[in-house]
């Protein structure tokens, strides 16, 4: 296997999906023999947090003035660093990083690979040789903006099964949060923002409680809608059945303690939380939009509903809560599918093949 000198370029503003992905990716590439350097923008609000995350794998992060898309120093700084490191490939994460890697490539620098993990503008990637899309929906979004399909490879984001091993027993977590061992629990793990479908979930809850009155809803995450959602639960009379748990680091423990993971996000680029839930044998309820259909096999590993349809959401939750055997079978099928399609063992060889293609061209 050929080993690459790959410069990973990222322009983070906080420790979110792309940043976590790179923190998982870099040590795995190094373990396979590749020489990996990492640079990020020196003006990032999340610089220290990102550096700390990378230090856990003994990576030093070089901070360069590459933030912003109108920064005249960015191209010169990135070019000088790539030359000093002998980089033969640039792998960019987030839009500003991709913008400057594309400019460097088009002005005689190393070829670049843009990692597209959201519904972003194709403008930032037009000068890059090749793109990675985290889902078929993201690829189609790029094609609709004029990027040739042959320049895009779909490579779903991986999740390590060992990262989703609970540290505490299901019964212990339920006791901590005041839930009986046999209480039906629906969990939602997401930023508390409109696009995640929280309003539809709140609309669905009363209808679910009519059929399954003991059901609890665990809402895990922070965001601008928290006060609104709490007021909706109080006004609707179902606040005792809803727990707003805020940001939590023990996601695997919480997921292991629920029965269904429901995230009716309007349009997830991929939805790594769907994979995480599947690895814990949970049936997943999602909207038939964005990257969710790449992860959730409708009727096999969970259910897909029309985006924005609170009635359909309520109906599906009632069906799954009322048929535990079907839910358990979906959960088992979801785990098998996640292990087969969304593990690092499948991801890394495919990424290396893309590296080879980009460099050889």
C-alpha positions in Angstrom: 0.0 0.0 0.0 1.3 3.4 -0.9 1.8 5.9 1.9 0.9 9.5 1.4 2.2 12.8 2.8 -1.2 14.4 3.4 -1.8 17.8 4.8 -5.1 18.0 6.6 -6.4 21.6 6.5 -9.4 22.7 8.6 -10.9 26.1 9.6 -13.0 25.3 12.7 -15.2 27.7 14.6 -16.1 25.1 17.3 -15.6 21.4 18.0 -18.4 20.0 15.8 -18.8 17.3 13.3 -16.0 18.0 10.8 -13.6 18.6 13.7 -14.5 15.4 15.5 -14.2 13.5 12.2 -10.6 14.7 11.7 -9.8 13.9 15.3 -10.8 10.3 14.6 -9.3 10.1 11.1 -5.8 11.5 11.6 -4.5 8.8 14.1 -6.0 6.0 12.0 -4.3 7.3 8.9 -1.0 7.6 10.7 -1.4 4.0 12.1 -1.6 2.8 8.5 1.7 4.4 7.7 0.7 7.8 6.2 2.5 11.0 7.1 -0.2 13.4 8.4 0.2 17.1 9.2 -2.6 19.3 10.4 -3.1 23.0 10.1 -6.0 25.2 11.1 -6.8 28.9 11.2 -5.1 30.9 14.0 -8.2 33.1 14.5 -10.5 30.2 15.3 -12.6 30.5 18.5 -12.3 26.8 18.8 -8.6 26.6 18.3 -7.7 25.5 21.9 -10.4 22.9 22.0 -9.4 21.5 18.6 -5.7 21.5 19.6 -6.6 19.7 22.8 -8.6 17.1 20.9 -5.7 16.4 18.5 -3.2 16.3 21.4 -5.0 13.2 22.7 -3.5 11.4 19.7 -0.1 13.2 20.0 -0.8 15.5 17.0 0.5 19.0 17.0 -1.7 21.5 15.1 0.0 24.3 13.2 -2.1 27.5 13.4 -1.8 29.6 10.3 -3.6 32.9 9.1 -6.0 31.0 6.8 -9.3 32.1 8.3 -11.8 34.0 6.1 -12.2 33.9 2.4 -10.9 37.4 1.7 -7.7 37.0 3.6 -4.7 38.0 1.4 -2.2 36.2 3.7 -3.9 32.8 3.6 -2.6 31.5 0.3 1.0 32.5 1.0 1.0 30.9 4.4 -0.6 27.7 3.2 1.8 27.4 0.3 4.9 27.9 2.5 3.7 25.3 5.0 2.9 22.7 2.3 6.3 23.2 0.7 8.0 22.9 4.1 6.2 19.7 4.9 6.6 18.2 1.4 2.9 17.6 1.2 1.8 15.7 -1.9 -1.9 16.0 -1.1 -4.2 18.6 0.6 -7.3 17.2 2.3 -9.6 20.1 3.3 -12.4 20.2 5.9 -14.9 23.1 6.0 -15.4 25.8 3.4 -12.6 28.3 4.0 -10.1 25.5 4.2 -11.4 24.2 0.9 -11.4 27.6 -0.7 -7.7 28.2 0.0 -6.7 24.6 -0.8 -8.4 25.0 -4.2 -6.6 28.3 -4.8 -3.3 26.7 -3.9 -3.9 23.8 -6.2 -4.9 26.0 -9.1 -1.7 28.1 -8.7 0.7 25.2 -8.9 0.4 23.7 -5.4 -0.5 20.0 -4.5 -3.8 18.5 -5.7 -6.6 18.9 -3.2 -9.5 16.9 -2.0 -12.4 18.7 -0.5 -14.4 16.9 2.2 -18.1 18.1 1.9 -20.1 17.3 5.0 -23.0 19.7 4.6 -25.2 21.5 2.1 -22.7 24.2 1.4 -22.0 26.3 -1.6 -20.1 24.6 -4.5 -18.3 27.9 -4.9 -15.8 27.0 -2.3 -14.8 23.8 -4.1 -14.8 24.7 -7.8 -11.0 24.8 -7.9 -10.4 21.5 -6.2 -9.6 18.4 -8.2 -11.9 16.0 -6.4 -14.6 16.1 -3.6 -15.7 13.6 -1.0 -19.5 13.8 -0.1 -20.7 12.3 3.1 -24.0 11.2 1.5 -25.7 10.9 -1.8 -27.9 13.9 -1.0 -24.8 16.1 -0.5 -23.4 14.8 -3.9 -26.6 15.7 -5.6 -26.5 19.2 -4.0 -23.1 19.7 -5.5 -24.1 18.4 -8.9 -27.1 20.8 -8.9 -24.7 23.7 -8.5 -22.7 22.6 -11.5 -20.0 20.3 -10.1 -19.4 17.3 -12.5 -20.6 14.0 -11.0 -17.3 12.4 -11.9 -15.4 14.7 -9.5 -17.4 13.5 -6.5 -17.0 10.3 -4.5 -19.6 9.5 -1.9 -18.0 8.2 1.3 -20.3 8.0 4.4 -18.8 9.1 7.7 -17.7 6.2 9.8 -18.3 5.5 13.5 -16.2 3.1 15.6 -18.4 0.6 17.3 -16.1 0.7 20.4 -16.9 4.4 20.8 -20.5 3.5 21.4 -20.0 1.0 24.2 -22.0 2.1 27.3 -20.0 2.5 30.5 -23.1 2.1 32.8 -26.0 -0.4 32.9 -29.3 0.5 31.3 -31.1 0.1 34.6 -28.6 2.5 36.4 -29.2 5.3 33.9 -32.9 4.9 34.1 -32.8 5.0 37.9 -30.7 8.2 37.7 -33.3 9.9 35.5 -36.4 8.6 37.3 -37.6 6.1 34.7 -39.0 2.7 35.5 -37.3 -0.3 34.0 -40.3 -1.0 31.7 -41.1 2.6 30.8 -41.2 3.3 27.1 -38.6 6.0 26.3 -38.0 7.9 23.0 -34.7 9.7 22.8 -33.7 12.6 20.6 -30.1 13.8 20.3 -29.5 17.0 18.5 -28.9 20.7 18.7 -32.1 22.5 19.8 -32.7 24.3 16.5 -35.6 24.5 14.2 -34.1 22.4 11.4 -33.8 19.4 13.6 -37.5 18.9 13.7 -38.1 19.7 17.4 -41.4 21.4 16.8 -42.8 18.4 15.0 -41.6 16.2 17.9 -43.5 18.4 20.4 -46.6 18.3 18.2 -46.4 14.5 18.1 -45.9 13.9 21.8 -49.6 14.4 22.9 -50.8 11.9 20.3 -48.2 9.3 21.4 -49.2 9.8 25.1 -52.9 9.1 24.2 -51.9 5.6 23.2 -48.8 5.1 25.4 -49.3 7.4 28.5 -46.2 6.2 30.3 -43.8 7.2 27.5 -40.9 9.5 28.4 -39.1 11.7 25.9 -35.5 12.4 26.6 -34.2 15.5 24.7 -30.4 15.6 24.7 -28.7 18.8 23.4 -28.5 22.5 23.8 -29.6 25.3 21.6 -31.7 28.5 21.0 -35.0 26.6 21.1 -34.7 25.3 24.6 -37.0 27.8 26.3 -39.6 27.6 23.6 -39.7 23.8 23.7 -40.0 23.8 27.5 -42.9 26.3 27.3 -44.6 24.1 24.7 -44.3 21.1 26.9 -45.8 23.0 29.9 -48.6 24.6 27.8 -49.4 21.2 26.4 -49.6 19.6 29.8 -47.0 16.9 29.0 -44.0 18.5 30.7 -43.8 15.6 33.3 -43.1 13.2 30.4 -40.3 15.3 28.8 -36.8 15.6 30.2 -34.4 18.3 28.7 -31.0 16.9 29.6 -28.8 19.5 27.9 -25.4 18.7 26.5 -24.2 15.3 27.6 -20.9 13.4 27.1 -22.4 10.1 28.1 -24.4 9.7 24.9 -23.7 5.9 24.6 -25.1 5.4 28.2 -28.2 7.4 27.4 -28.9 5.7 24.1 -28.5 2.3 25.7 -31.2 3.2 28.1 -33.9 4.3 25.6 -36.2 2.2 23.3 -36.4 4.4 20.1 -34.1 7.1 18.7 -36.2 9.7 16.9 -34.7 12.6 15.1 -37.1 14.2 12.6 -34.5 16.6 11.2 -35.7 18.3 8.1 -32.6 17.6 6.0 -29.5 16.1 7.6 -26.4 16.0 5.4 -25.7 12.6 6.8 -26.8 12.1 10.4 -24.1 10.3 12.3 -26.4 10.1 15.3 -28.5 7.6 13.3 -25.4 5.3 13.0 -24.6 5.7 16.6 -28.1 4.7 17.6 -28.1 1.7 15.3 -24.8 0.5 16.8 -26.8 0.3 20.1 -29.5 -1.8 18.6 -32.0 1.0 18.4 -34.7 1.4 15.7 -34.4 4.9 14.2 -37.1 7.2 13.1 -36.0 9.9 10.7 -37.3 12.0 7.8 -37.1 10.8 4.3 -34.8 13.7 3.3 -31.1 14.6 3.0 -28.7 11.8 4.0 -31.0 9.9 6.4 -32.1 7.4 3.7 -28.4 6.5 3.2 -28.4 5.3 6.9 -31.9 4.2 7.7 -33.4 1.4 5.7 -37.2 2.1 5.9 -39.1 -0.8 7.4 -35.8 -2.7 8.0 -33.7 -0.7 10.5 -36.3 2.0 11.3 -38.9 4.2 9.7 -38.6 7.2 7.4 -41.4 9.7 7.4 -42.2 12.8 5.3 -40.3 15.9 6.4 -42.3 18.1 8.7 -45.1 15.6 9.2 -45.9 15.5 12.9 -48.9 13.2 12.4 -46.7 10.6 10.6 -44.1 10.9 13.4 -46.7 10.2 16.1 -48.2 7.3 14.2 -44.8 5.6 13.7 -43.8 6.1 17.3 -47.0 4.6 18.5 -46.5 1.6 16.2 -43.0 0.9 17.3 -43.7 1.4 21.0 -46.6 -1.0 20.7 -44.7 -3.7 18.9 -41.5 -4.3 20.9 -40.6 -7.4 18.9 -40.6 -5.5 15.6 -38.6 -2.7 17.3 -36.0 -5.2 18.6 -35.7 -6.8 15.2 -35.1 -3.4 13.5 -32.5 -2.6 16.1 -30.6 -5.8 15.4 -30.8 -5.2 11.7 -29.6 -1.6 12.2 -26.5 -2.7 14.1 -25.6 -5.3 11.5 -26.0 -2.7 8.7 -24.0 -0.1 10.6 -21.1 -2.5 11.2 -21.1 -3.5 7.5 -21.4 -0.1 5.9 -20.3 2.6 8.4 -17.2 1.3 10.1 -13.6 2.5 9.8 -12.6 -0.8 8.3 -14.6 0.0 5.2 -13.9 3.8 5.1 -10.1 3.8 5.2 -9.3 1.7 2.2 -11.8 3.6 0.1 -10.3 6.9 1.3 -6.8 5.7 0.4 -8.1 4.7 -3.1 -9.4 8.3 -3.5 -6.0 9.7 -2.4 -4.3 7.5 -5.0 -6.7 8.7 -7.7 -6.2 12.4 -6.8 -2.4 12.2 -6.7 -2.0 10.1 -9.8 -4.1 12.5 -11.9 
